[in-house]
Amino acid sequence: QVQLVESGEGLVQPGGSLTLSCESSGSISETAMGWYRRAPEKQIELIAVLTSGGKATYPESVAGRFTISRDNSKNAVYLQMNNLKPEDTAVYYCNFYSNYRPDWGQGTQVIVSS
């Protein structure tokens, strides 16, 4: 069973930046990867997808501010977050964006507050 470990948690002021990392215990080179988040009392939300071919897509809520990237040699996925807003406060998770999806990791907490 593939395990996913997210890191990079932090408390940042509005307008600040943060980079999250996700390491997979298994290969990710052949699969699309996604970043998700769960804000307090809300359902989990898909916020970034990066295909194995390098195409990235984002919902309007984060487009232009977030960038997903990957390093297949490290089985790692990253999320660069800029111009953070209080509504970005959530626990962030990565996972495969495919029919097969490993168990969710513990996630990493991001708090945006002044």
C-alpha positions in Angstrom: 0.0 0.0 0.0 1.4 3.4 -1.0 1.8 5.9 1.8 1.6 9.6 1.3 3.3 12.1 3.7 2.5 15.8 3.5 4.7 18.5 5.1 5.3 22.2 5.1 2.6 23.3 7.5 2.6 26.8 8.7 1.0 30.0 10.0 1.3 32.8 7.5 -0.1 36.3 7.2 -2.5 37.2 4.4 -0.5 37.8 1.3 2.2 35.5 2.3 3.6 32.4 0.7 4.1 28.8 1.6 5.3 25.6 -0.1 3.9 22.2 0.7 5.6 18.9 -0.1 4.2 15.4 -0.5 6.3 12.3 -0.6 4.9 9.0 -1.9 6.4 5.6 -0.9 5.6 4.4 -4.3 6.2 5.6 -7.8 4.1 8.5 -9.1 5.7 8.9 -12.5 2.8 7.2 -14.4 -0.1 8.9 -12.6 -1.7 12.3 -12.2 -1.4 13.8 -8.8 -3.6 16.1 -7.0 -3.6 18.5 -4.0 -6.8 18.7 -1.9 -7.8 20.6 1.1 -10.4 20.4 3.8 -11.4 23.7 5.4 -13.0 23.6 8.8 -16.6 22.3 8.6 -16.3 21.9 4.8 -16.0 19.0 2.4 -12.7 18.1 0.9 -11.9 20.2 -2.2 -9.6 19.4 -5.1 -7.4 22.4 -5.7 -4.7 21.3 -8.2 -4.1 18.4 -10.6 -0.9 17.7 -12.4 -0.9 15.0 -15.1 2.0 12.6 -15.7 2.5 14.6 -18.9 2.9 17.9 -17.0 -0.5 19.6 -17.5 -1.7 21.4 -14.5 -5.3 22.5 -13.8 -6.7 24.6 -10.9 -10.2 25.7 -9.8 -10.9 29.4 -10.0 -10.4 29.8 -6.2 -6.7 29.2 -6.4 -5.8 29.8 -10.1 -3.0 32.3 -10.5 -1.9 31.9 -6.9 -1.1 28.2 -6.5 1.3 26.1 -8.6 1.6 22.4 -8.5 4.8 20.7 -9.5 6.4 17.2 -9.3 9.8 15.5 -9.1 9.3 11.9 -10.2 12.8 11.0 -9.3 11.9 11.7 -5.7 8.2 10.6 -5.9 7.3 14.0 -4.7 4.7 16.6 -5.4 4.8 20.2 -4.4 2.3 23.0 -4.0 3.6 26.6 -4.1 1.0 28.9 -2.6 1.3 32.7 -3.1 -0.9 35.6 -2.0 -2.5 33.4 0.6 -5.9 34.4 1.9 -7.7 33.6 5.2 -10.1 31.4 3.2 -7.1 29.2 2.3 -6.9 28.0 5.9 -7.3 24.2 5.7 -5.6 20.9 6.1 -3.9 20.1 2.8 -3.6 16.6 1.4 -2.0 15.1 -1.7 -3.2 12.0 -3.4 -3.3 10.2 -6.7 -5.8 11.6 -9.2 -6.8 8.3 -10.6 -9.2 5.4 -10.1 -6.6 3.9 -7.7 -6.2 6.2 -4.7 -4.1 5.2 -1.7 -5.3 5.9 1.8 -5.1 9.6 2.7 -2.1 10.8 4.6 -2.4 12.9 7.7 -2.2 16.1 5.8 -0.5 19.4 6.7 -2.1 22.3 8.3 -2.1 25.8 6.8 -3.4 28.7 8.7 -3.7 32.2 7.1 -4.2 34.8 9.7 -3.0 38.2 10.7 
